[in-house]
């Protein structure tokens, strides 16, 4: 559902695109905050086309290889809006699998828990650097009317990760 929302939204925002272009837009603009595995883009394009949410046209430009160009249909716009409304209606919920480890920490290897927390700490510190690098680049590519929403998206992830980092540091201190 999430990947389809992004694909349809990108086709609405940028107009008809070929698959590689969609992957590039996702990689450059969305990957920092949306967990989308790039190879699955083509799978979802095929599924959206099967359902009539997008059209595909094969184009050939001179001696270059053929490209399939995708565009959103009216039913695709309606489906996109239904996905937006479905997400808006959901209650915000966050679940942390690691909490289960801590809950049963009396059965876990303390050194392994500490090692994993340090690994997660390093990952989050790197992710925060990546978000900071990507934020300005992504925001600058958008029309002014959309920039505040994009800034809000990045800030949401940055604030969450900063809080998670604070929690990890407190937990590591407690375990020491």
VOPAGU-2260 file (C-alpha; in pm, 1 decimal, decimal comma):
REM VOPAGU-2260
SITE   aa  ch    i         X         Y         Z
SITE  UNK   A    0       0,0       0,0       0,0
SITE  UNK   A    1     271,7     247,9      99,2
SITE  UNK   A    2     481,5     194,0    -213,0
SITE  UNK   A    3     176,0     226,9    -434,6
SITE  UNK   A    4      86,0     554,1    -260,8
SITE  UNK   A    5     432,7     692,3    -333,8
SITE  UNK   A    6     437,1     573,8    -695,5
SITE  UNK   A    7      95,1     720,4    -769,2
SITE  UNK   A    8     182,6    1043,0    -589,7
SITE  UNK   A    9     505,5    1077,1    -785,5
SITE  UNK   A   10     321,2    1026,1   -1113,3
SITE  UNK   A   11      72,5    1294,1   -1007,3
SITE  UNK   A   12     347,1    1536,8    -904,2
SITE  UNK   A   13     598,2    1480,7   -1185,4
SITE  UNK   A   14     378,8    1351,9   -1467,1
SITE  UNK   A   15     452,4    1044,8   -1680,5
SITE  UNK   A   16     779,8     870,8   -1590,6
SITE  UNK   A   17     966,1     556,9   -1686,2
SITE  UNK   A   18    1049,2     304,0   -1417,0
SITE  UNK   A   19    1413,0     402,4   -1380,1
SITE  UNK   A   20    1313,9     765,7   -1335,4
SITE  UNK   A   21    1067,9     670,9   -1061,3
SITE  UNK   A   22    1341,3     469,0    -887,0
SITE  UNK   A   23    1574,7     769,1    -913,4
SITE  UNK   A   24    1316,9    1008,8    -765,9
SITE  UNK   A   25    1253,9     765,6    -479,5
SITE  UNK   A   26    1626,7     721,0    -421,8
SITE  UNK   A   27    1703,0    1094,3    -431,0
SITE  UNK   A   28    1398,9    1231,7    -249,3
SITE  UNK   A   29    1206,5     972,8     -51,0
SITE  UNK   A   30    1442,9     693,3      52,5
SITE  UNK   A   31    1569,5     891,2     352,4
SITE  UNK   A   32    1230,5     868,7     521,4
SITE  UNK   A   33    1035,4     593,0     344,1
SITE  UNK   A   34    1152,3     234,6     357,6
SITE  UNK   A   35    1110,8     142,0      -6,7
SITE  UNK   A   36    1323,9    -129,4    -159,9
SITE  UNK   A   37    1404,5       0,7    -506,9
SITE  UNK   A   38    1383,1    -335,5    -687,9
SITE  UNK   A   39    1016,8    -365,8    -580,9
SITE  UNK   A   40     921,0     -52,4    -778,1
SITE  UNK   A   41     874,9    -252,0   -1100,4
SITE  UNK   A   42     664,5    -514,2    -924,0
SITE  UNK   A   43     431,4    -243,2    -795,0
SITE  UNK   A   44     420,5     -69,0   -1132,2
SITE  UNK   A   45     302,6    -398,4   -1286,3
SITE  UNK   A   46      38,1    -444,2   -1015,0
SITE  UNK   A   47     -87,9     -85,9   -1053,0
SITE  UNK   A   48    -105,6    -132,3   -1430,9
SITE  UNK   A   49    -295,0    -463,1   -1392,8
SITE  UNK   A   50    -554,2    -286,7   -1177,9
SITE  UNK   A   51    -589,1      -0,5   -1426,2
SITE  UNK   A   52    -447,2     262,0   -1188,5
SITE  UNK   A   53    -169,2     348,8   -1429,9
SITE  UNK   A   54    -118,3     324,4   -1804,2
SITE  UNK   A   55     203,1     207,8   -1961,7
SITE  UNK   A   56     327,9     303,8   -2306,0
SITE  UNK   A   57     646,8     176,6   -2467,2
SITE  UNK   A   58     851,3     455,7   -2621,1
SITE  UNK   A   59    1159,0     437,3   -2839,9
SITE  UNK   A   60    1391,9     731,6   -2885,1
SITE  UNK   A   61    1625,9     680,5   -3181,0
SITE  UNK   A   62    1875,9     401,7   -3125,9
SITE  UNK   A   63    1819,5     398,9   -2751,6
SITE  UNK   A   64    1651,4      97,5   -2589,0
SITE  UNK   A   65    1275,5      98,1   -2547,4
SITE  UNK   A   66    1138,0     247,1   -2225,3
SITE  UNK   A   67     804,5     188,4   -2062,5
SITE  UNK   A   68     653,9     519,7   -1956,2
SITE  UNK   A   69     388,3     515,1   -1686,0
SITE  UNK   A   70     110,9     766,0   -1626,4
SITE  UNK   A   71    -167,8     775,1   -1370,5
SITE  UNK   A   72    -528,7     714,1   -1473,6
SITE  UNK   A   73    -844,6     867,3   -1329,5
SITE  UNK   A   74    -905,9     548,5   -1132,1
SITE  UNK   A   75    -543,4     571,7   -1012,2
SITE  UNK   A   76    -610,0     921,8    -880,4
SITE  UNK   A   77    -920,2     792,6    -700,2
SITE  UNK   A   78    -720,0     500,3    -557,4
SITE  UNK   A   79    -443,7     739,1    -446,9
SITE  UNK   A   80    -702,7     951,8    -265,1
SITE  UNK   A   81    -850,7     641,8     -99,6
SITE  UNK   A   82    -502,8     541,8      21,6
SITE  UNK   A   83    -447,7     891,3     162,4
SITE  UNK   A   84    -782,6     879,5     342,8
SITE  UNK   A   85    -716,0     529,5     477,1
SITE  UNK   A   86    -382,6     640,8     624,9
SITE  UNK   A   87    -538,9     957,4     766,1
SITE  UNK   A   88    -805,8     748,7     940,1
SITE  UNK   A   89    -553,4     512,5    1104,9
SITE  UNK   A   90    -441,6     569,6    1460,2
SITE  UNK   A   91     -74,4     651,6    1485,5
SITE  UNK   A   92     100,6     353,0    1636,8
SITE  UNK   A   93     465,7     279,8    1696,2
SITE  UNK   A   94     598,9     -56,8    1800,9
SITE  UNK   A   95     956,5    -131,1    1897,1
SITE  UNK   A   96    1057,0    -496,2    1868,7
SITE  UNK   A   97    1356,4    -434,1    2093,9
SITE  UNK   A   98    1119,4    -369,7    2385,9
SITE  UNK   A   99    1046,1    -742,7    2386,3
SITE  UNK   A  100    1416,2    -814,7    2430,9
SITE  UNK   A  101    1436,7    -578,0    2726,5
SITE  UNK   A  102    1118,4    -717,9    2878,9
SITE  UNK   A  103    1274,7   -1064,8    2873,0
SITE  UNK   A  104    1626,1    -941,2    2946,3
SITE  UNK   A  105    1659,8   -1193,5    3226,2
SITE  UNK   A  106    1685,6   -1453,1    2946,1
SITE  UNK   A  107    1908,7   -1245,6    2716,7
SITE  UNK   A  108    2286,2   -1218,6    2708,4
SITE  UNK   A  109    2361,4    -875,0    2858,8
SITE  UNK   A  110    2674,3    -831,4    2643,5
SITE  UNK   A  111    2470,7    -904,9    2329,4
SITE  UNK   A  112    2208,3    -648,4    2435,9
SITE  UNK   A  113    2476,3    -384,3    2492,9
SITE  UNK   A  114    2649,4    -469,9    2164,4
SITE  UNK   A  115    2319,9    -437,4    1976,1
SITE  UNK   A  116    2235,4    -106,1    2142,9
SITE  UNK   A  117    2576,2      31,4    2045,7
SITE  UNK   A  118    2522,9     -91,6    1689,6
SITE  UNK   A  119    2182,5      77,0    1680,8
SITE  UNK   A  120    2335,6     393,4    1825,0
SITE  UNK   A  121    2591,7     405,0    1542,7
SITE  UNK   A  122    2319,8     335,8    1284,1
SITE  UNK   A  123    2101,4     619,0    1418,8
SITE  UNK   A  124    2391,8     863,8    1429,6
SITE  UNK   A  125    2466,0     783,8    1062,5
SITE  UNK   A  126    2097,3     805,4     969,6
SITE  UNK   A  127    2074,1    1149,7    1131,5
SITE  UNK   A  128    2370,7    1265,3     921,4
SITE  UNK   A  129    2206,1    1123,1     607,7
SITE  UNK   A  130    1876,6    1296,7     685,8
SITE  UNK   A  131    2053,8    1628,4     739,1
SITE  UNK   A  132    2231,8    1592,3     401,9
SITE  UNK   A  133    1920,3    1484,4     215,8
SITE  UNK   A  134    1676,6    1731,7     373,2
SITE  UNK   A  135    1806,1    2050,0     209,4
SITE  UNK   A  136    1858,6    1882,6    -127,2
SITE  UNK   A  137    1507,7    1736,1    -132,8
SITE  UNK   A  138    1335,7    2050,8      -8,0
SITE  UNK   A  139    1511,2    2270,5    -264,8
SITE  UNK   A  140    1365,4    2061,7    -551,1
SITE  UNK   A  141    1004,3    2119,8    -445,3
SITE  UNK   A  142     770,7    2402,1    -526,9
SITE  UNK   A  143     746,6    2650,2    -237,3
SITE  UNK   A  144     391,6    2537,4    -148,9
SITE  UNK   A  145     515,0    2183,7     -74,1
SITE  UNK   A  146     835,0    2269,1     112,6
SITE  UNK   A  147     682,7    2310,1     457,7
SITE  UNK   A  148     529,6    1960,8     437,6
SITE  UNK   A  149     860,2    1811,8     329,4
SITE  UNK   A  150    1044,1    1990,4     610,6
SITE  UNK   A  151     785,2    1852,2     850,4
SITE  UNK   A  152     847,5    1498,2     721,2
SITE  UNK   A  153    1221,1    1525,7     769,7
SITE  UNK   A  154    1179,7    1686,2    1112,9
SITE  UNK   A  155     944,7    1403,8    1214,8
SITE  UNK   A  156    1215,0    1147,8    1141,3
SITE  UNK   A  157    1494,9    1359,8    1286,8
SITE  UNK   A  158    1305,2    1421,6    1613,0
SITE  UNK   A  159    1215,1    1053,9    1640,5
SITE  UNK   A  160    1574,0     942,5    1585,5
SITE  UNK   A  161    1710,8    1203,1    1827,7
SITE  UNK   A  162    1469,4    1076,5    2091,2
SITE  UNK   A  163    1562,5     716,1    2013,9
SITE  UNK   A  164    1930,9     806,4    2047,5
SITE  UNK   A  165    1862,0     968,2    2384,5
SITE  UNK   A  166    1678,3     653,2    2495,9
SITE  UNK   A  167    1964,3     427,2    2381,0
SITE  UNK   A  168    2220,2     637,9    2569,8
SITE  UNK   A  169    2008,2     625,1    2887,1
SITE  UNK   A  170    1958,3     249,7    2851,5
SITE  UNK   A  171    2330,3     189,7    2792,6
SITE  UNK   A  172    2409,1     397,3    3100,3
SITE  UNK   A  173    2158,4     194,0    3303,2
SITE  UNK   A  174    2307,9    -135,3    3179,7
SITE  UNK   A  175    2664,8     -30,1    3260,7
